[in-house]
Amino acid sequence: MTDGGVTDPGHGHACLAYDDPAVFHAWAVEQVTTGLAAGEQVWLVGPEEADTVARRLASVPGFDAARRRGAVRLFPVGHAYRHDEVVDPERQVQAYVRATTEALAAGHTGLRVLAEATGLVRTVAQRDAFARYEHRIDHWMRHRPMSAVCAYDRRVLGDAAIAELACMHPETNTDVPFRLYAGGGDAVVALGGELDPTAHRLFAAALERADPRPTAGRLVFDATGLRFLDHRSLLHLRDHARRHDAVAVLRTRRPAAARLAELLGLTEVRVEVVR
Amino acid sequence: MRTGAAAGHVGYFHEALLYDSDEELLAVALPFLLGGIEAGERVAVSLDAPHAELVRRALPVGADVTYLPGGDVYARPAAAIRAYREWFASATLGRTQLRMVGELPPALLGATWDAWARYESAINHAYDDFPVWGICAYDRRVVPPHVLADVMRTHPRIARPDGSHEPTGAYTEPATYLAECRPAPLDPLQQTAPLVELTDPTPAHAREAVRAADPGHLPPDGVEDLVMAVSEVVCNATRHGTPPVRLRLWCAADRMVVSVHDLGAGPKDPYAGLLPAGDGTEGGLGLWISHQSCDHVTHHRDADGFTIRLTAGNPHFPA
C-alpha cells in the first residue's frame, strides 16, 4: 500500500493492480470469505462467465449455499457496467446506490464488490469517465456500507493508465505518488501520498475529474495524509478554487505548505496547519 | 522631481560607499539623508544597530527617517529582493524618491559572499522599477580584496566623503556579471566523504534521502524547506540538465549540505533563483523557491557541468 505517512481510516475502496491472474483469483476468495463472514452481500463482477467463476470458488466454505440464497452474486462485467462503452458516472453510481439499499433491505450488513474492470478502461475516453465515476462512488462508500476492490490487469493497461485510476482510491497496491479521495467532515476531498513535480499532470487530471464543489465559498481539502506538496499542486488547487469562485482551504501537517502559499502570494489558498 | 545626484535618473540609482571610519560613513550618509528629508523624500536607514545609532544621533531630533531592522532582511538574497521590492512598492507611493543607506552584516562577506555579490548585481535590475537611490556602505577595514572587486563591478557609481558621485569604472551589467563563473568557496564538508550519494534519483528518492539523513538537531522547518529545495533542484537537473544527475549529501552539527550536479550548462536565465521566473506551471518558480528555502545556495559552472549546492543551517563556515 502507498504510505501516506498517516493512518487513513480507509473506507474500503481499493485499487489493486495485478500481473498474475492467480493473484486476482486469490483476492476473489478473500473478498468472498471476508464478506460472508461479515454478513455482507458480495458481488463479483468480471469478464468471465459466472459458471467459470463459480467453479473456481466452489472450494470456499459456504460458497454454494451463499450463492443460492443470494449472498454472493456473480455478474459478467456487462451486467453491472455498460461494457465497452464510456461509462455514465451518474448512472453507474445510482446502480450501486440501489444495490446497496437492496442488499440492506434483504438483511445483509452491506454490499462488498470485487470488480475486474480492465475492459472498461482501455481507451482514454473510457478512463476519463471511469475515473470520474470512481470518485463519485468513493463518496458513497465513505458514508454508506458499501466497499469495493477495483482490479486492473497491468499487462493490458500498463502503469500510466492504472495510475490515472489508482490515484482516485484511498487505498492501492500500486506505487502511485498520491491519492485523491472522498473527505470526511467538512473536507470535500482528502489527499494522501506526495504531490511533486512528477505527479502534477496526474494531479491536475484527478482534480478536474473529481471536480469538488465549494460549500459556502470554501473548498476544504484534508491534506493531513500528504507527506509532501510542491508549488505546482498549490497552483492547481488555486486554479480549481478560482474556477468555482471559492477559497481552497488546505489542512496539512506541513508548515512548509503555509510558507509556500505565503511566498507565492496565493490569496485564494488558505493553509491551515494542524499538528 | 528627484533631487541630488540621482536627479533626472529613472529607476534605481545604485551607489557604493567605501569608508575607513565612522566619520567617513557620516560624511556621506548625513548629507545624503538630510538632502532627502529637506526635499520631502522618503528616507531610510538599513544599518546594524551601532551604525544606525551613530546616524540617529547625528541627525536632528525627530527627523523623519525609517530605520529598517537590517539583520533579518539579509538572511537570504532572494528573500531580501522580495522583501525590498514589496517595501519599495509601498514606500515610494506618492514620493518622487526614496533614499536609503544600508550595509550588509559583516558575516555575509565570508562564505556566503558569492550569493551577496549576485544580489548586489541583480538588484540593479530588480529594483529598477522604483525611484530609489541606494547607497551600500562597505567598511574598507574589513572587506577582503576580492569582495571589494565585486563591489566595484556591481555598483555603477561610488559616493565619496568629498561629496562626489562618480562612476566606479568597473561596473558590469548584471546579465553579464551573473552569467560569469565565479566559484564559491567549497564547504569544508565537501572535502569529506558524503553521507549519501545518489545517481539519477527521482525527486521522491532525493526527498527521502534528505529526511533519512536528518540528524534531528536542526530546526524541523529548515529540514522541511531543504527537502522542498532538493526536490525542485533534482527535478530541474533531470528535466533541463544532462545526465547523469549526482546528488551528494553531508551533515555537520550545525548544517546539512546537498549538492546536485549534472553535465549540462545550468540555468540560462542570469537571474535564476533570485527572481521568480515564469508563471509557475513550467518550473520557472522551482529554483526561486529553492533559493528562498535554504540558508545558502551556490551555483557553480565548470567544464564538468553545473553544480548547485544547498545549505540548511549555518552556512558561515570559516574561510
HADDOCK unambig.tbl for C-alpha pairs under 7 A between the chains (distance, minus, plus):
assign (segid A and resid 197 and name CA) (segid B and resid 235 and name CA) 6.89 0.50 0.50
assign (segid A and resid 232 and name CA) (segid B and resid 280 and name CA) 6.77 0.50 0.50
assign (segid A and resid 232 and name CA) (segid B and resid 281 and name CA) 6.43 0.50 0.50
assign (segid A and resid 256 and name CA) (segid B and resid 221 and name CA) 6.94 0.50 0.50
assign (segid A and resid 256 and name CA) (segid B and resid 224 and name CA) 6.59 0.50 0.50
assign (segid A and resid 256 and name CA) (segid B and resid 225 and name CA) 6.39 0.50 0.50
